[in-house]
């Protein structure tokens, strides 16, 4: 028996799955809240739900996580600095979005020739200055994608003379865009200690359970890599959670052509699969304002999930997300005080004159950190509390005493007359409290569609929300369900339109594309939510029945099946698929597809180079750290193929693969010139792709 253990540490939940590779059977699964201050707490709680009788038979552990993505979005990470070799200071000032940076002389041109030699004394002075300010050094060289010799020399110098991690651009990316390349290696450096902490914590949890199998991490392109490579290239785990869900969904269903929809607690991610392969982005992953060179699946993400906050706008309109809160049904299980207060909510709410200024349903739950008192890292609760003002500290003490409460109850306990003026933002942003509110998960509990937690508390929360909305509870549930289905339908159609919408329609007929240009599947494609007429037509097609004399009837038919995964999909997608007249697949273990995807992938890496022609009709290989001028194209190609084959195989073995095989492809880029349209050779692009199965315990 060969067993695999998959772990997905998501933004809301941590999922685990025990899988029998030989029988292709899920033996057990677990789900627990993700604990961001200490991921091991959530992992332990999730693993506690799985019975692992023979831990010695676990041959492989797969891990996917949103840790890298969250760090970029929140601007967190280790103190890193980037050493730029041969960069133009003015261009850096204008276009590079990361700090701090240092610039030294050196670098190569686009033919791999040295532009200026390295100054050893300058390098020594600069590194000395960096060591005093940063924890990790990133290195990026102008022309490093063509010839990374100076990067390699500087990195070797740092590693030989200083006790500080150093990472170079050629280890991460062969991207020609020097600013994107520098941004990627900088953020990779910042993420190294974060991922190291996570992996060490996971190893500690697994070891305590007698599990000593190799750990593989999901990469953003859907392949796996070993922990040693992950320690050097943590940025390649960007988006690994949603990516793992796509591959888990394909493994569970066997679908070759489909729209895969992963509805989690925080977001919904949609990916298009054709011929059994998810589509890759033509550009690198973009997280917030940062454009990276990391290849990832082409996923469309929206801030709608099972834990999205349901609220009313200033105009009384229904608003769902993108903010995430703890579901009332779950908070009531964690805090009997919240459950009791909710049972008497109408009387409590009506007792304050400014209750109408507060959200219809809102509570707060204190976050207890087990290591707060002895935390030497400065991130414990004691240190955080010392940074708060007197009123926030009083609110924290009152909330801890009550074990959970509404803003009204907190104000009463503190002797504060106006609950609407009691600010909880600082406590929430510092992770000391979690805000509780009405979510789609609660609505499903109230309707009897879900029975995970406290359905009575969920029903009471919906009743309170409907009272503020001045409609019945049944009508509130119906409107909320329709709104969620409408949002999901919009995003599904956005993905399809991004693939099929003619260029003229994309620009609303106002402008034509430049000759030879193509539309990127980004903001160039109008979103349905930005078009009132589109929304109305879609709503008309989704909501059937009622008045038969309606002046307008329309329908939408999607010709691709939908594969839906995630805990809440059974409640929304049967009706949605029926309205879109398409086939629906919800696999048996749809709730843990992400964790399954973390262990069912292969290890695959690529190495690429370009053979280009020079002005004197010779050929050079861009990507080799050596003098590589050739008289003959085929001679240059043979040298590039041999080099890339060895490099790709070496990288695959380092990534944790075994039984590695290498495939090499090449593409000639030519243009037509002259009246007779004669073909003119520009360059030959060569890619070696090495793949193998994950190496399990011997």
C-alpha positions in Angstrom: 0.0 0.0 0.0 1.3 3.4 -1.0 -0.3 6.3 0.8 -0.1 10.1 0.2 -1.0 12.9 2.6 -2.2 16.1 1.0 -2.3 19.4 3.0 -3.8 22.7 1.7 -3.4 25.7 4.0 -5.9 28.1 2.5 -7.0 31.6 3.4 -9.9 30.4 5.4 -9.6 26.6 5.9 -6.8 24.0 6.1 -7.8 20.8 4.3 -6.1 17.4 4.6 -6.6 14.2 2.7 -5.2 10.7 3.0 -5.0 9.0 -0.4 -4.3 5.4 -1.5 -2.3 5.7 -4.7 -2.6 2.1 -5.7 -6.4 1.9 -5.3 -6.9 5.6 -6.2 -9.1 5.9 -3.1 -9.5 8.7 -0.5 -9.2 7.0 2.9 -9.9 10.0 5.1 -10.2 13.8 5.0 -10.2 16.7 7.5 -11.1 20.4 7.5 -10.2 23.1 10.1 -9.9 26.9 10.3 -6.5 28.2 9.1 -4.6 29.7 12.0 -2.4 32.4 10.4 -0.4 33.2 13.5 0.6 29.5 13.7 -0.3 27.3 10.7 0.5 24.2 12.6 -2.5 24.7 14.9 -4.9 24.5 11.9 -2.9 21.6 10.3 -3.0 19.7 13.6 -6.8 20.2 14.0 -7.4 19.0 10.4 -5.1 16.0 10.7 -6.9 15.0 14.0 -9.9 14.2 11.9 -8.0 11.5 9.9 -7.2 8.1 11.2 -3.7 7.2 10.1 -3.0 3.7 11.4 0.2 3.1 9.5 2.1 6.4 9.2 5.1 4.5 8.0 3.2 3.7 4.8 2.8 7.4 4.0 5.3 7.7 1.1 4.6 11.3 0.0 3.3 14.5 1.6 2.0 17.3 -0.7 1.6 20.9 0.5 -0.2 23.8 -1.1 -0.6 27.1 0.5 -1.6 30.7 0.0 1.2 31.9 2.3 3.3 33.5 -0.5 0.3 35.1 -2.2 -0.9 36.6 1.1 2.6 37.9 1.9 2.8 39.8 -1.4 -0.8 41.2 -1.0 -0.1 42.3 2.6 3.4 43.5 1.9 4.9 41.1 4.5 8.1 39.1 4.5 11.7 39.2 5.7 13.9 42.3 5.4 15.4 41.9 2.0 17.6 44.1 -0.2 18.4 43.8 -3.9 21.9 44.3 -5.4 21.5 45.5 -9.0 24.5 44.9 -11.3 24.8 47.3 -14.2 21.3 48.8 -13.9 20.7 52.4 -15.0 19.9 54.4 -11.8 17.3 56.6 -13.6 15.4 53.7 -15.0 15.5 52.0 -11.6 14.1 55.1 -9.9 11.3 55.4 -12.4 10.2 51.8 -12.9 11.4 49.5 -10.0 8.8 49.3 -7.2 10.8 47.6 -4.6 13.1 48.9 -1.9 15.9 49.0 -0.6 18.2 48.6 -3.5 22.0 49.1 -4.2 23.5 49.5 -7.7 27.1 48.5 -8.7 28.9 48.5 -12.0 29.0 45.5 -14.2 26.5 43.6 -16.4 26.3 42.2 -19.9 24.6 43.3 -23.1 21.9 41.4 -25.0 24.6 39.4 -26.8 26.1 38.2 -23.6 29.2 40.4 -23.8 30.5 42.1 -20.7 29.5 45.8 -20.6 31.7 46.6 -17.7 33.9 44.5 -15.3 32.9 43.9 -11.7 34.8 46.1 -9.2 35.7 43.8 -6.3 36.2 46.6 -3.8 32.8 48.2 -4.7 31.1 44.8 -4.3 32.7 44.3 -0.9 31.7 47.8 0.3 28.2 47.4 -1.0 27.6 43.9 0.5 29.0 45.2 3.9 26.4 47.9 3.8 23.6 45.5 2.9 24.5 43.0 5.6 23.9 45.7 8.2 20.4 46.4 7.0 18.8 43.3 5.5 18.2 39.6 6.3 18.4 38.3 2.8 20.2 39.5 -0.3 18.7 39.3 -3.8 21.0 39.8 -6.8 19.9 40.8 -10.3 22.2 41.6 -13.2 21.5 43.6 -16.3 21.7 41.1 -19.2 21.6 38.2 -16.7 19.0 36.4 -18.7 21.6 36.1 -21.5 24.8 35.7 -19.5 24.4 35.5 -15.6 28.2 35.4 -15.0 28.3 38.4 -12.8 25.3 37.2 -10.7 27.1 34.0 -10.1 30.3 35.6 -9.1 28.7 38.0 -6.6 26.5 35.3 -5.1 29.6 33.1 -4.6 31.4 36.0 -2.9 28.4 36.7 -0.5 28.1 33.0 0.4 31.8 32.6 1.0 32.3 35.6 3.2 29.0 36.3 4.9 26.5 34.4 6.9 23.4 35.6 5.1 21.2 34.0 2.5 21.7 35.2 -1.1 19.6 34.4 -4.2 20.3 35.3 -7.8 18.0 36.1 -10.7 19.3 33.2 -12.9 18.0 30.8 -10.3 14.5 32.2 -10.5 13.9 33.6 -14.0 15.3 33.9 -17.5 12.9 36.8 -18.2 14.4 39.5 -20.4 12.4 42.3 -18.7 15.0 43.5 -16.2 12.6 45.3 -13.9 10.1 42.3 -13.7 13.1 40.0 -13.2 14.4 42.2 -10.3 11.0 42.4 -8.7 10.6 38.6 -8.8 14.0 37.8 -7.3 13.5 40.5 -4.6 10.1 39.1 -3.5 11.5 35.6 -3.7 14.2 36.7 -1.2 11.6 38.2 1.1 9.5 35.0 1.1 12.4 32.6 1.9 12.2 32.8 5.8 8.4 32.7 5.7 8.2 29.5 3.8 11.1 28.0 5.8 9.1 28.6 9.0 6.0 26.9 7.5 7.9 23.9 6.2 9.8 23.5 9.5 6.5 23.7 11.4 4.8 21.2 9.1 7.7 18.8 9.5 7.5 19.1 13.2 3.8 18.2 13.2 4.3 15.2 10.8 7.3 13.9 12.8 5.3 13.9 16.0 2.8 11.6 14.2 5.5 9.2 12.9 5.3 10.5 9.3 8.7 10.9 7.7 7.9 10.9 4.0 9.3 13.5 1.6 7.4 16.8 1.4 6.6 18.2 -2.1 5.1 21.6 -2.6 2.6 22.6 -5.3 4.0 25.1 -7.8 2.0 27.9 -9.4 2.0 26.0 -12.8 0.6 22.8 -11.3 3.8 20.8 -11.0 5.5 19.8 -7.8 8.9 20.6 -6.3 10.8 19.2 -3.4 11.4 21.1 -0.2 15.0 21.8 -0.9 14.1 23.6 -4.2 11.2 25.3 -2.4 13.5 26.7 0.2 15.3 28.6 -2.7 12.3 29.4 -4.8 9.3 30.0 -2.5 7.8 32.5 -5.0 6.9 29.6 -7.2 4.2 28.7 -4.7 2.2 31.7 -5.7 -1.5 30.7 -6.3 -0.6 27.1 -5.4 -3.8 26.6 -3.5 -6.2 27.4 -6.3 -3.9 25.6 -8.8 -4.0 22.5 -6.6 -7.9 22.6 -6.7 -7.9 22.6 -10.5 -5.7 19.5 -10.7 -7.6 17.8 -7.9 -10.8 18.4 -9.7 -9.5 16.9 -12.9 -8.1 13.9 -11.0 -11.5 13.3 -9.3 -13.6 13.6 -12.5 -11.3 12.7 -15.4 -12.8 15.6 -17.5 -10.7 16.7 -20.5 -12.6 19.9 -21.4 -14.4 21.9 -18.7 -14.6 25.1 -16.6 -13.3 24.2 -13.2 -14.8 26.4 -10.5 -13.3 26.3 -7.0 -15.5 28.1 -4.4 -13.7 28.5 -1.1 -14.2 30.5 2.0 -12.5 33.6 0.7 -12.6 33.6 -3.1 -14.0 31.7 -6.1 -11.4 30.8 -8.8 -12.3 29.7 -12.3 -10.0 28.0 -14.8 -10.5 26.8 -18.3 -9.3 23.2 -19.2 -8.8 22.1 -22.8 -7.6 18.6 -23.8 -7.0 17.8 -20.2 -4.6 20.7 -19.6 -5.3 23.9 -17.7 -4.3 27.1 -19.6 -1.2 28.9 -18.5 -1.0 32.7 -18.4 1.0 34.2 -21.2 2.5 36.6 -18.6 3.7 36.0 -15.1 1.5 36.1 -12.1 0.5 39.5 -10.9 -0.3 40.0 -7.2 -1.5 43.4 -6.3 0.8 46.0 -7.8 3.7 43.6 -8.3 4.2 42.0 -11.7 6.4 38.8 -11.5 7.8 36.4 -14.0 6.3 33.4 -12.2 4.3 31.2 -14.6 0.9 30.2 -13.3 -2.4 28.9 -14.5 -4.8 31.4 -16.1 -7.2 31.6 -13.2 -10.0 34.2 -12.9 -10.6 35.1 -9.2 -13.4 37.0 -7.6 -13.9 37.9 -3.9 -16.9 35.7 -3.4 -16.8 32.7 -1.1 -18.7 30.9 1.6 -17.4 33.3 4.2 -18.0 36.6 2.3 -19.7 39.2 4.4 -23.4 39.9 3.6 -24.3 43.5 4.3 -26.6 46.4 3.3 -25.2 49.4 1.4 -26.0 53.0 2.3 -28.8 52.8 -0.3 -30.2 49.7 1.3 -29.0 47.4 -1.5 -27.6 43.9 -0.8 -23.8 43.7 -0.8 -21.9 40.4 -0.7 -18.1 40.5 -0.1 -15.4 41.0 -0.8 -14.7 41.3 2.9 -14.5 38.0 4.8 -15.9 37.4 8.2 -16.3 34.4 10.5 -19.7 32.8 9.9 -22.2 33.3 12.8 -23.0 29.6 12.7 -19.4 28.7 13.4 -18.8 31.5 15.9 -21.8 30.3 18.0 -20.1 26.9 18.4 -16.8 28.5 19.5 -18.5 31.1 21.8 -21.6 30.2 23.9 -21.7 33.9 24.8 -22.3 34.8 21.2 -25.0 32.1 20.8 -26.8 33.4 23.9 -26.6 37.0 22.9 -27.9 36.2 19.4 -30.9 34.4 21.0 -31.8 37.7 22.6 -30.6 39.9 19.8 -33.8 41.7 19.0 -34.1 43.1 22.6 -30.4 43.9 22.8 -30.4 45.7 19.5 -33.5 47.7 20.3 -32.0 48.9 23.6 -29.6 51.4 22.0 -30.7 54.5 20.2 -27.7 54.3 17.7 -28.2 50.6 16.9 -29.4 51.6 13.4 -25.8 52.9 12.7 -24.4 49.4 13.3 -24.4 46.4 10.9 -27.6 44.2 11.2 -25.5 41.3 12.5 -22.0 41.8 13.9 -20.0 40.2 16.7 -16.4 39.9 17.7 -14.4 36.9 18.9 -11.1 37.1 20.7 -8.1 35.3 19.2 -6.2 33.3 21.7 -2.5 32.7 20.8 -0.9 29.9 22.7 2.6 31.4 22.4 1.7 35.0 23.3 3.5 35.3 26.6 6.8 33.6 25.6 6.9 34.9 22.0 10.4 36.3 21.4 9.7 37.4 17.8 7.7 40.5 18.8 4.5 39.3 17.2 2.8 37.8 20.3 -0.4 39.2 21.8 1.4 40.9 24.7 3.6 43.0 22.3 0.6 43.8 20.1 -1.5 44.9 23.1 1.2 47.3 24.2 0.9 49.1 20.8 -2.8 49.8 21.4 -4.4 52.8 23.0 -6.2 52.7 26.4 -9.7 52.3 24.8 -8.6 49.4 22.5 -6.9 47.7 25.4 -10.1 48.0 27.5 -12.2 46.6 24.6 -9.8 43.6 24.4 -10.0 43.0 28.1 -13.8 43.2 28.0 -14.0 40.9 25.0 -11.7 38.4 26.6 -13.8 38.4 29.7 -17.1 37.9 27.8 -15.6 35.3 25.4 -17.2 37.0 22.4 -19.8 39.8 22.1 -21.4 42.3 19.9 -20.3 45.9 19.8 -23.4 46.8 21.9 -22.5 44.3 24.6 -18.9 45.4 24.6 -19.9 49.1 25.0 -22.2 48.2 28.0 -19.4 46.2 29.7 -17.0 49.1 29.2 -19.5 51.7 30.3 -19.4 53.3 26.9 -22.6 55.1 25.8 -22.3 54.9 22.0 -21.6 51.5 20.5 -21.4 52.9 17.0 -18.3 55.0 18.0 -16.5 52.0 19.5 -13.7 51.3 17.0 -12.5 47.7 16.6 -10.4 48.2 13.5 -7.0 48.2 15.2 -7.8 45.0 17.1 -9.0 43.3 14.0 -6.1 44.4 11.7 -3.6 43.2 14.3 -5.2 39.7 14.4 -6.3 40.1 18.1 -10.0 39.6 17.3 -12.1 38.1 14.5 -15.1 39.8 13.2 -18.3 37.7 13.0 -21.1 38.4 10.5 -23.7 36.9 8.3 -22.3 34.9 5.4 -23.6 32.7 2.5 -22.6 29.7 4.8 -25.0 30.9 7.4 -27.8 31.3 4.9 -27.3 27.7 3.8 -27.4 26.6 7.5 -30.6 28.5 8.0 -32.2 26.9 4.9 -31.1 23.4 6.0 -28.7 23.0 3.1 -25.7 22.7 5.4 -25.5 21.1 8.8 -21.9 21.7 9.9 -22.4 24.0 12.8 -25.1 25.9 14.7 -28.1 26.1 12.4 -30.3 27.8 15.0 -27.8 30.6 15.4 -27.6 31.0 11.6 -31.5 31.2 11.4 -31.5 33.9 14.1 -28.8 35.9 12.2 -30.8 35.7 9.0 -33.9 36.8 10.8 -32.1 39.8 12.3 -30.7 40.7 8.9 -34.2 40.4 7.2 -35.7 42.6 9.9 -33.3 45.4 9.1 -33.9 44.8 5.4 -37.7 45.0 6.1 -38.5 41.7 4.3 -39.4 38.2 5.4 -36.7 35.7 6.3 -37.7 33.5 3.4 -37.5 36.4 1.0 -34.1 37.3 2.4 -32.7 33.8 1.8 -34.1 33.8 -1.7 -32.6 37.1 -2.6 -29.2 36.2 -1.2 -29.1 32.9 -3.0 -30.1 34.5 -6.3 -27.4 37.2 -5.8 -24.7 34.6 -5.2 -25.8 32.6 -8.2 -25.9 35.8 -10.3 -22.3 36.6 -9.3 -21.1 33.1 -10.1 -22.8 33.1 -13.4 -21.2 36.5 -14.3 -17.8 35.1 -13.5 -18.4 31.9 -15.5 -19.5 33.9 -18.5 -16.6 36.4 -18.1 -14.2 33.5 -18.5 -15.9 32.3 -21.7 -16.2 35.8 -23.1 -12.5 36.4 -22.5 -11.9 33.4 -24.9 -14.6 34.0 -27.5 -15.5 37.7 -27.7 -14.5 39.3 -31.0 -12.1 42.2 -30.8 -14.6 44.8 -32.0 -17.1 43.8 -29.3 -14.5 44.0 -26.6 -13.8 47.6 -27.4 -17.6 48.3 -27.9 -16.8 49.2 -31.5 -14.9 52.4 -30.4 -11.3 51.4 -31.3 -9.6 48.9 -33.4 -6.6 46.8 -32.4 -3.2 47.6 -33.8 -2.2 45.3 -36.6 -0.7 42.1 -35.3 -1.8 42.8 -31.7 -4.0 40.5 -29.6 -6.1 41.1 -26.6 -4.9 40.0 -23.2 -7.5 38.2 -21.1 -7.5 41.0 -18.5 -9.2 44.3 -18.1 -9.4 44.7 -21.9 -12.4 42.4 -21.8 -15.4 44.2 -20.3 -16.8 42.5 -17.2 -20.5 41.7 -17.0 -20.8 43.4 -13.6 -19.8 46.6 -15.3 -22.7 46.5 -17.8 -26.2 47.1 -16.4 -27.9 45.7 -19.5 -25.8 42.6 -19.5 -26.6 42.0 -15.8 -30.3 42.4 -16.5 -30.3 40.0 -19.4 -28.4 37.4 -17.3 -30.7 37.9 -14.4 -33.7 37.3 -16.7 -32.2 34.1 -18.0 -31.4 32.8 -14.4 -34.8 33.6 -12.8 -37.5 31.6 -14.4 -41.2 31.3 -13.7 -43.3 34.0 -12.1 -45.1 36.4 -14.4 -45.7 34.6 -17.7 -46.5 37.9 -19.4 -43.0 39.3 -19.1 -42.1 41.3 -22.2 -38.6 39.8 -22.4 -37.4 36.2 -22.2 -33.9 35.1 -22.8 -31.6 32.2 -22.1 -27.9 31.4 -22.0 -26.3 28.1 -23.0 -22.8 27.1 -22.0 -21.3 24.4 -24.1 -18.6 23.4 -21.7 -19.3 21.2 -18.6 -18.7 22.8 -15.2 -16.6 21.0 -12.6 -17.4 22.5 -9.2 -15.3 21.9 -6.1 -15.3 23.4 -2.7 -17.5 23.0 0.4 -20.5 25.1 -0.6 -20.9 24.1 -4.3 -23.7 21.6 -3.9 -26.0 24.4 -2.7 -25.4 26.7 -5.7 -24.3 24.9 -8.8 -27.1 22.5 -9.6 -29.5 25.4 -10.1 -26.8 27.5 -11.8 -25.8 24.7 -14.2 -29.5 24.2 -15.1 -30.0 27.9 -15.8 -26.9 27.9 -18.0 -28.1 24.7 -19.7 -24.8 22.9 -19.2 -23.5 19.6 -17.7 -22.4 19.7 -14.0 -19.8 17.5 -12.2 -19.5 17.7 -8.4 -17.2 14.9 -7.4 -17.8 13.0 -4.2 -14.8 14.6 -2.4 -15.3 18.1 -3.9 -14.6 19.7 -0.5 -10.9 18.5 -0.4 -10.0 18.7 -4.1 -7.3 21.2 -3.2 -5.5 18.9 -0.8 -5.8 16.0 -3.3 -4.3 18.1 -6.0 -1.3 18.8 -3.8 -0.2 15.1 -4.1 -1.4 14.0 -7.5 0.8 16.1 -9.7 4.1 15.4 -11.4 7.5 17.2 -11.1 8.2 19.2 -14.2 10.7 21.9 -14.9 11.9 23.8 -18.0 15.0 25.4 -19.3 15.0 27.7 -22.2 17.5 29.5 -24.5 17.4 31.4 -27.7 19.8 31.2 -30.6 19.9 34.5 -32.4 21.7 35.9 -35.3 24.2 38.8 -34.9 24.8 41.7 -37.3 27.9 39.9 -38.7 25.9 36.8 -39.5 27.1 34.7 -36.6 25.0 33.0 -34.0 24.9 33.4 -30.2 23.1 31.5 -27.4 21.3 33.7 -25.0 21.3 32.1 -21.6 24.8 30.6 -21.4 27.4 32.0 -19.0 30.3 31.6 -21.5 31.6 32.9 -24.7 29.3 31.3 -27.2 29.6 32.7 -30.7 29.1 30.1 -33.5 29.6 30.3 -37.3 26.8 27.7 -38.0 23.2 27.7 -36.8 23.0 24.0 -36.3 26.3 23.9 -34.4 24.8 26.6 -32.0 21.6 24.6 -31.8 23.4 21.4 -30.9 25.3 23.1 -28.1 22.1 24.8 -26.8 20.2 21.5 -26.8 23.0 19.6 -25.0 23.3 22.4 -22.4 19.5 22.7 -21.8 19.0 18.9 -21.6 21.5 18.6 -18.8 20.2 21.7 -17.1 16.6 20.6 -17.2 17.4 17.1 -15.9 19.6 18.6 -13.1 16.7 20.9 -12.1 14.2 18.1 -12.1 16.3 15.9 -9.9 16.9 18.9 -7.5 13.1 19.5 -7.5 12.5 16.0 -6.2 11.8 13.9 -9.3 12.8 10.4 -10.2 12.6 8.5 -13.5 13.2 11.8 -15.3 12.7 12.1 -19.0 13.5 15.2 -21.1 11.7 16.5 -24.2 13.2 19.3 -26.3 11.2 21.5 -28.6 12.3 24.4 -30.9 10.6 27.1 -32.8 12.1 29.3 -35.5 11.0 33.0 -35.6 11.2 34.4 -39.1 9.9 37.4 -40.9 9.2 38.2 -44.6 11.2 40.9 -46.3 11.4 42.4 -49.8 9.0 42.4 -52.7 9.2 38.6 -53.0 8.5 38.1 -49.2 11.7 36.2 -48.7 12.0 34.6 -45.3 14.5 36.2 -42.9 15.7 34.2 -39.9 15.5 36.1 -36.6 16.0 33.6 -33.8 15.5 30.0 -32.7 13.7 29.4 -29.4 14.7 26.1 -27.7 12.9 24.7 -24.6 13.9 21.5 -22.7 11.1 20.2 -20.4 12.1 17.5 -17.9 9.4 15.6 -16.1 9.2 12.7 -13.6 7.2 11.3 -10.8 7.7 12.7 -7.3 10.4 10.8 -5.4 8.8 8.9 -2.5 10.5 7.4 0.5 12.7 4.5 -0.4 
